[in-house]
């Protein structure tokens, strides 16, 4: 059989490539001479840069940029020289996990490092960008990123505003005089799987602010500041729409991409599948194995196994999912194309043990081997 292995990462345990290789090793251990092709996968969230870069034979680069509090740090992005495409995750330099719990406060966190990373890629030759914007620690409306790209955000006296959402309190003017000219030659595909607008009860501040450390007072204040920011942006371009689905993603970074960089916000798994030419690769496959850390009702909302199964069913290719755990509503996965699913844990164990990378590899390999043995048995009959 020709088997395509397209695993998502097992968050906190294994990257998608390591998970896929573990499945392949399990299949190879059966000594049945199946052809295994590992396709690292992601849905636009954590692990997208690594998975896409590996799958598309790109190269990883480290650059020094600002972290959410403006401190220097190393962040990585993928680059495909032939197509001049850069692959990035905003969370690599502006993500919540980069901060200690006591440091989390969106009033003072910035997306400036995201703009620095984009600038570094442009200097390298990149003109096309694939951006994942999940997992942010920020609520600055993307102003920090835009500032790094040459936009100037000023108070009533013409001074630069402070970085972080607190700076929007004083915002009176947006100056585009020194915006990088090369940006007009760049395009951005933004992986975004939320539909929240910029402002209001469903907006960036109210929905996502609390998990970033915002209290009730600052949530209301930030929402008002973002609304004023959007009005100023409209003065530059009357097509700006803070109500557009996804404008509230990543603390308003989605709005910045739409309003200032004329970007398209798309389903993360859709971008990944198209960029990797996954559909073309599976047409002659006999079986697809996919999976993620936890298979549940959320899987159908744009996660990797859902996207994989949707493409596979167009070619009547069987799909098996292997997951770290299966939650009660996981059975709904059958409705959207996953023919069978299997949890990998051989016995009850602590979460720490289950997520141990070496143990997870063994459990994945063992489960994959048993799946193949069962399939082969029925094929013989």
C-alpha positions in Angstrom: 0.0 0.0 0.0 0.9 3.6 -0.5 0.3 5.3 2.8 0.3 9.1 3.3 1.0 10.0 6.9 -0.3 13.6 7.7 -0.1 14.2 11.4 -0.7 17.4 13.3 1.6 18.1 16.2 0.9 16.6 19.6 0.9 20.0 21.4 3.5 20.1 24.2 4.9 16.7 23.3 5.8 16.1 19.6 6.0 18.2 16.5 4.1 17.0 13.4 7.2 15.7 11.7 8.3 13.7 14.7 4.7 12.3 15.1 4.6 11.3 11.5 8.0 9.7 11.6 6.9 7.7 14.7 3.8 6.4 12.8 6.0 5.5 9.8 8.5 3.6 12.1 5.6 1.6 13.5 4.4 0.6 10.0 7.9 -0.3 8.9 8.2 -2.5 12.0 5.5 -4.8 10.5 7.9 -5.6 7.6 5.2 -5.5 5.1 7.0 -3.3 2.6 4.4 -0.5 2.5 5.4 2.8 1.0 5.1 5.5 3.7 5.2 9.2 2.9 5.3 11.6 5.8 3.6 14.9 5.2 4.1 17.2 8.2 0.8 19.1 8.8 -0.6 22.0 10.7 -3.7 24.2 10.7 -2.2 27.6 11.1 -1.5 27.4 14.9 1.5 26.3 16.8 3.8 24.2 14.7 2.7 25.6 11.3 6.1 27.2 10.5 8.0 24.0 11.2 5.5 21.7 9.5 5.2 23.8 6.3 8.9 24.5 6.0 9.8 20.8 6.4 7.0 19.7 4.0 8.0 22.2 1.3 11.8 21.6 1.7 12.4 25.1 2.9 15.0 26.3 5.4 14.6 27.7 8.9 16.2 31.0 9.9 16.7 32.6 13.3 16.6 36.4 13.8 16.8 38.6 16.8 13.5 40.5 17.4 11.6 41.9 20.3 9.5 39.7 22.6 6.0 40.9 23.8 7.6 43.2 26.3 10.3 44.5 24.0 13.1 42.4 25.2 15.5 40.9 22.6 15.0 37.3 21.7 15.6 34.7 18.9 12.6 33.8 16.7 12.5 31.4 13.8 10.7 31.5 10.4 10.8 29.4 7.3 12.0 30.5 3.9 11.5 29.0 0.5 14.1 30.7 -1.8 12.6 29.5 -5.1 9.2 31.0 -4.5 10.5 33.8 -2.2 8.0 32.8 0.4 8.3 33.2 4.1 6.4 31.2 6.7 5.8 32.7 10.1 3.9 32.4 13.3 3.2 35.6 15.2 3.4 33.6 18.5 7.1 32.9 17.9 7.8 36.4 19.1 4.5 37.8 20.4 2.9 34.7 21.9 1.4 34.2 25.4 3.7 31.3 26.3 6.7 33.6 26.0 5.6 35.4 29.2 5.5 34.4 32.8 2.0 34.5 34.3 2.8 37.7 36.3 4.1 39.4 33.1 0.8 38.9 31.2 -1.0 42.2 30.6 -2.1 43.2 27.1 -1.9 46.9 28.1 1.9 46.6 27.7 2.5 43.7 25.3 3.4 44.5 21.7 3.5 43.0 18.2 6.6 45.0 17.3 8.7 41.8 17.0 6.3 40.5 14.3 7.1 43.5 12.1 10.8 43.0 12.8 10.5 39.4 11.6 8.7 40.5 8.5 11.4 43.1 7.8 14.1 40.5 8.2 12.4 38.2 5.7 12.0 41.0 3.2 15.7 41.8 3.5 16.4 38.1 2.7 14.2 38.4 -0.5 10.8 37.3 0.7 7.8 38.8 -1.2 5.1 36.3 -0.3 4.1 35.5 3.3 2.1 32.8 5.0 1.3 34.0 8.5 -0.2 32.1 11.5 -1.7 34.5 14.0 -2.9 32.3 16.8 -1.7 32.3 20.5 -1.0 36.0 20.9 -0.2 37.8 24.1 -1.2 41.2 22.6 -4.2 43.5 22.2 -2.5 46.4 20.4 -4.4 46.2 17.1 -1.2 45.2 15.3 0.1 48.7 15.8 3.4 47.4 17.0 3.9 45.3 13.8 3.0 48.2 11.6 5.3 50.6 13.5 8.2 48.2 12.7 7.2 48.4 9.1 7.4 52.2 9.0 4.0 53.4 10.0 4.0 56.1 12.6 1.4 56.3 15.3 1.4 59.6 17.1 -0.3 61.4 19.9 -1.8 64.9 19.7 1.6 66.5 20.0 3.1 64.4 17.2 5.1 62.1 19.5 5.2 58.4 19.1 2.7 56.6 21.3 3.7 54.0 23.8 3.9 50.3 22.7 1.1 48.0 23.8 -2.6 48.6 24.0 -2.0 51.5 26.4 -0.5 53.5 23.6 -3.8 53.5 21.7 -5.2 55.6 24.5 -3.2 58.6 23.2 -3.5 57.8 19.5 -4.4 60.9 17.5 -2.8 60.5 14.0 -1.4 57.8 11.7 1.4 58.9 9.4 2.4 56.7 6.4 5.3 58.9 5.2 8.0 56.3 6.0 6.2 53.1 5.3 8.6 50.6 3.6 8.0 51.0 -0.1 8.7 47.3 -0.7 5.5 46.4 1.1 3.5 47.2 -2.0 5.3 44.2 -3.7 4.4 41.9 -0.8 1.4 39.7 -0.2 0.2 38.0 2.9 -2.0 35.0 3.4 -3.1 35.0 7.0 -4.2 31.8 8.7 -7.1 32.7 10.9 -9.8 30.4 12.2 -11.8 32.9 14.4 -14.5 35.2 13.1 -14.5 37.8 15.8 -14.8 41.5 14.8 -12.3 44.0 16.2 -14.6 45.6 18.7 -17.7 45.0 20.8 -18.8 42.1 23.0 -17.5 39.6 20.5 -14.3 41.6 19.8 -10.7 41.2 20.6 -10.7 42.8 24.0 -13.8 41.2 25.5 -13.4 37.7 24.1 -9.6 37.2 24.3 -8.5 39.9 26.7 -9.1 37.9 29.9 -6.9 35.0 28.9 -4.1 37.5 28.3 -4.2 39.0 31.7 -6.7 41.9 31.2 -9.0 42.9 34.0 -12.6 44.2 33.6 -11.6 47.9 33.5 -8.9 47.5 31.0 -11.1 45.3 28.8 -13.6 48.1 28.4 -10.9 50.7 27.9 -9.1 48.7 25.2 -12.3 48.1 23.3 -12.9 51.9 23.1 -9.3 52.6 22.1 -9.5 50.0 19.3 -12.7 51.5 18.1 -11.0 55.0 17.8 -8.0 53.4 16.1 -10.3 51.9 13.5 -11.9 55.3 12.8 -8.4 56.8 12.2 -7.6 53.9 9.9 -10.8 54.5 7.9 -9.5 58.1 7.2 -6.6 56.5 5.3 -8.9 54.0 3.4 -12.6 54.1 3.5 -12.8 50.4 2.7 -11.4 49.6 6.2 -14.0 47.5 8.1 -13.4 46.6 11.7 -16.5 44.3 11.5 -14.9 41.9 9.1 -14.6 38.3 10.3 -11.2 37.8 11.9 -10.5 41.5 12.5 -10.3 40.7 16.2 -7.9 37.8 15.9 -4.6 38.1 17.8 -5.7 41.2 19.6 -6.6 43.1 16.4 -3.6 41.9 14.4 -6.1 40.5 11.9 -7.5 44.0 11.5 -4.0 45.4 10.9 -3.3 42.8 8.1 -6.7 43.5 6.5 -6.7 47.3 6.8 -3.0 48.2 6.2 -1.5 45.3 4.3 -4.5 44.3 2.2 -4.3 40.8 3.3 -6.6 37.9 3.0 -7.6 36.0 6.2 -8.2 32.3 5.4 -8.8 29.0 7.1 -5.4 27.8 8.4 -5.8 24.2 7.2 -6.9 25.5 3.8 -3.7 27.5 3.4 -1.6 24.6 4.5 -3.3 22.1 2.2 -3.0 24.4 -0.8 0.6 25.4 -0.1 1.8 21.8 0.2 -0.2 20.6 -2.8 -1.6 17.9 -0.6 -4.5 17.0 -2.9 -2.1 16.3 -5.8 0.1 14.1 -3.5 -2.7 11.8 -2.3 -4.5 10.9 -5.6 -2.9 7.5 -5.8 -2.7 6.8 -2.1 -4.3 3.6 -0.7 -4.6 4.9 2.9 -4.2 8.1 4.8 -3.2 8.2 8.5 -3.8 11.5 10.3 -4.1 12.6 13.9 -3.6 15.1 16.7 -3.1 15.2 20.4 -6.8 15.2 21.3 -9.6 14.2 18.9 -12.9 15.7 19.9 -15.7 17.9 18.7 -13.3 20.8 18.0 -11.6 18.7 15.4 -14.4 19.4 12.9 -13.8 23.2 13.3 -10.9 23.4 10.9 -8.3 21.1 12.6 -5.9 19.0 10.6 -7.7 15.6 10.7 -10.9 17.4 9.4 -9.1 19.0 6.5 -7.3 15.8 5.6 -10.4 13.7 5.6 -12.4 16.3 3.6 -9.8 16.1 0.8 -9.4 12.3 1.0 -13.1 11.6 0.7 -13.1 13.3 -2.7 -11.0 10.4 -3.9 -12.6 7.7 -1.8 -9.4 7.1 0.2 -9.8 5.5 3.6 -8.7 7.7 6.5 -7.6 6.5 9.9 -6.9 8.9 12.8 -4.5 8.2 15.6 -4.7 10.5 18.6 -3.2 11.0 22.1 -6.7 10.9 23.5 -10.3 10.7 22.3 -12.9 12.8 24.1 -16.6 11.8 24.4 -17.7 13.7 21.3 -15.0 12.3 19.1 -17.4 9.9 17.5 -18.7 12.8 15.5 -15.5 12.5 13.5 -17.0 9.7 11.5 -19.5 12.2 10.1 -16.9 14.2 8.3 -14.8 11.4 6.8 -12.6 9.7 9.4 -13.3 6.0 9.0 -11.8 4.9 12.2 -9.8 6.4 15.1 -7.5 5.0 17.7 -6.1 6.4 21.0 -2.5 5.6 21.6 -2.3 5.1 25.4 -1.9 1.4 26.3 -2.9 1.9 29.9 -3.9 4.6 32.4 -1.1 7.0 33.1 -0.4 10.5 34.3 -0.5 13.4 31.8 3.2 14.0 32.3 4.0 10.4 31.3 1.6 10.4 28.4 3.2 13.6 27.0 6.8 12.4 27.4 8.1 12.7 23.9 9.9 9.4 23.8 7.0 7.5 25.3 4.6 9.3 22.9 6.7 8.1 19.9 6.6 4.5 21.2 2.8 4.6 21.7 2.3 6.1 18.3 4.5 3.5 16.6 2.8 0.6 18.4 -0.7 1.8 17.6 0.2 2.4 13.9 1.7 -1.1 13.7 -1.5 -2.7 15.1 -3.7 -0.7 12.7 -1.7 -2.0 9.7 -1.7 -5.5 11.0 -5.5 -5.4 11.3 -5.9 -3.9 7.8 -3.6 -6.5 6.3 -5.6 -9.3 8.0 -8.9 -8.2 6.5 -7.3 -7.6 3.1 -6.1 -11.3 3.1 -9.7 -12.4 3.8 
